[in-house]
Amino acid sequence: MLETERVLASVTEAIIGACYLRVGYDRTAAAVVETFMPEIEESLRNPVDFKSTLQERLARTGRVVGYEVCDEIGPPHDRIFEVVARVGDAEVGRGRGRSKKAAEQEAARAALEDEASLEAVG
């Protein structure tokens, strides 16, 4: 699904770019804002920052999460990072991404989804 989302994002970006070239910034910007306003408002109400959410949740009980790059896959120009989220010595999540930051976000998301692993670590 991640690949499909990336393709859709690229197609959307290309269409917006073509509109900009054809009708200019003002008309394109107005159309983009009108089209994506529900998504914009939702993201402002509920920002998706899994790392902050995980850290805030763990801080309530005095725990801290750390992130460690455990693997780098592919050539330097097309690298995929794999990151482990740990609380103490316990692995609570694992994620992959095209950047270390994206992989950390995925690891935090996985940790938040796995309630049992978060409750088990002390």
C-alpha positions, 0 to 999 in steps of 0.5 A: 500500500505504501508504494500505491500511496507514493504513486498517487502522491506523485500523480497528484503533484504532477497534476498540480504542477501542470495546472500551475503551468497552464493557469498560474499560481492564484487559480491553482492555489485556490483549487488546491486549498478548496479540494484538500481543505478537509484533509488540511483541517484534519491534519491541523486538528490531529497531527500525525507525529507518532514519535511525540505521541509515544514519548508523551505516553511513556513519559507519564510513567517515567519511561523513555524511548530510544531509536537505533538504526539496525539495518540500511538496505540498498545503494546510497542513492536509494537507501531504506533504513530499518529502525528499532524503538526500544524502551530500556532493553526491550524492543517495542517497535520496528519500522522502515523508511527512506530516511532515518526520521521516517523509519523512526516514525514507523517504529513509533507507530508500530509501538503505539499499535502494540499495546501489550509490548508497551505495557510489558516494558518497565 
